[in-house]
Amino acid sequence: MVFGKFLSLGVLLLSAGCSSAQDLPVVGLWEKIPVSDGIGKLVARTSYVFTNVKLTRPVTFSGLRDIGATTIDVLCCVEVKNLTPLRVSEVVEKYKIDPEFGNKLKSIKGLSFMYEAVPVTKAKRNESFQTVMDTDADPADVSPYSAAVISADLGKANSLKLPFRSGAKNISLVVKYPKNKNLVVYEVKIDNKSTVFSESAEPH
């Protein structure tokens, strides 16, 4: 599997409907990862959301993609409908034909829960999200997509400036690539509360 097309500083923010005990948006990571047979042939396409809290009801996720400076594209949308958390070890075993797939999932640190995610219907997607999903039509494309997420109702916005407000909450994020490490570190800050998590990243 090729991870070199991982979007640098890609960020995605979740939308609508689920909050923690402190009434803060849920923070996490969206992973859209194809599974290959080791020689570039597509076996399956997968989509997961990792979260910092256990979900108690279905959530719709809209997203943001960093395009430089302080401007972020909005991506709409993926959903978590099945509220039964997945086990990373079981998913890795299911797709053991692709060791890189397993290594990617196992590299995610700082988030405790994993769920299956599904894209919304085409009628509900915006242009940026549809561009991401269009790669699924090409069986030769085994590029992953990875992005930070947070539950926030972003409406129909096509882009936002950072930091931004969602309801009464101030939201900001920082994405870092530590020097000499194959690592991406995300920090999402909601008001004065920060959530930090990380995953592996291929050279780009």
N, C-alpha and C positions, 0 to 999 in steps of 0.2 A: 504494500500500500504506500502511496506517495503522500506525505504530509507537507511537502514543500510549498504547497499552495495555501497553507494556513494563512488566513487573512491577518496581516500584521496590525496589531492594536485593534483587532476586531472586537466590538462590544455589542452585546444584545441585551435589551432590557425587557423583562416580562410585563404583561399588562393584566390588570383587573383582578379583583375579587378575593385575594387571599392575604391574610396578615398574620403576624406572629402574636404571641401573648402581649407584647408591648405595642401592638398595633402598628408595627413597622412592616414595610414591604418585604417580601421574601427575596433573598439574594441567592444567586446560583450561577450555573453554567450550562449552556446548550451545546450538545455535541451531535453533529450530523456527520456520521462516519460510515462510508461504504466498507464492505468486507470484500477482500479479493482472495484469490487462490494462491498467491505468492508469485505469480507470473503476470499479474495485471488484469486477470479476468474477473469481472464482477460476479460475486456470489450473492450478496444481499446489501440492502441499504438500511441503515439504522438511524434512529434519532432519539436522543435521551436528554432529559433535564436533570441535573444534579442540584440539590437545594440545601440550604443551611438549616431548614426546619422541615418537619413532617407535614405534608399537605393534608388537609382535612376535607377539601372539596375541590371539584374541578377548577382549573385555572387556565385562562387564555394568556398567552405570552406574546407581547409585541416587542420589537427589538430596535436597538440602536447600533450603528456601525460607525466607528471613528474614521473620518475621512481627512483628518489633519487639522491642526490648529485647535479650535474649540467647537467645530461644527461636526455634528453627528447625523448620519442618515437614520431614518426610522424604518424598521422592518416589521411587517405585520403578516402573519402571526403563527405561532404554534400553540398547541394545547396539551395539557395533561388531563386525561379523562379517567384513566385507570389509576386509582389511588393506592394500589398495592406496590410498595417499594420493591425494586429489583435488587438482587445481590450481584455485585460486580463479578465475583468469582464464578457464578453460574452463567452470566452472560459471556464472560471470557471463555469458559469451557464450551458453550454452545457454538462459538465462532472460533474455535482453536485452530482452524485452518489458516487463520491470518494472525500470526504472532504480533505484528505491529498494531493491529486493532486492540489486542489485549493489553499491550504495553501502554497504549494511549489511555485506556480506561483506568488502568492501575496507577497511572501517573497523577491522577486528579487528587489533590489534597485540600483539606479544609472544608469539605462539604459532605454531609453525612448520609444524604438520601438520594436515591437514583430512581427515576421514573421514565417510562416510555412516553415519548412526545410525538404528536402528529400535527401536520400542517393544517391550517384552516382551509376551507374550500377556496377555489380560485376567485370566486366572487368577492371574498372578504380580504384578499391579499392586496398589498400595495405593490408598486412597481419594483421597488428595491428587493422585497422579499421574493417576488416571483423570479427575479434574476437569479437569486441564490438557488431556488428550487428547479430552475430550468435545466441545471446540470444533470438532474435525475433522468432526463430523457436520453442521455448519451451513455450507453453501456461501457464505453471506453473511458469515461471520466470517473476516476476513483479518488478524486480530491475531497478531503474533509472540510468541514466548516465548524469553527469553534468560536464561542463568544460568551462573554459574561452576561448574566441576566438578573433582572429585578422586577418584581411585580409593581406595575405603575400604569395607570390609565393615561395613555398618551394621545387619545383621540385619533384624529386623522392627520396629524402632523407628518410631513415628509422629511423634516429635519429639525434639529434642536441645537441650541447652544448650551455648552457646559459652563458652570453648573446650571441645573434647571430645577423647576418646582413641579411636583406632582401632588395635587391637593395642597395640604399644609406642609408637605415635606420638601426640604432642600436636598437635592441629590447630586452627587458628583462621583467621578471615578477616575482612577489612574491605572494604566496598564504598563508594566515594566518588564524588560528583558534583562535580567541580571547578567553582568559581564562574565564571559567564559562559562556560562551555564546554558544548557538546553532547556530553558524554563521560561514560562510566562507567569507573572504574578499580577493578580488583579486585586485592587482595593476599591470597594464600593462604599461610599460614605453617605449615610442617611441622617440628616441633621448632624448630631455629634457621635453617632455610632458607626464604626467602621467594621466591615467584614472583609477578611483577606483570604484568598485561596489561590491555588496555582495548578498548572498542568505542564506537561512537556510541550516543547515547540521545536519544530524542525528548522534548520537554517533557512533564511529567507533573504 
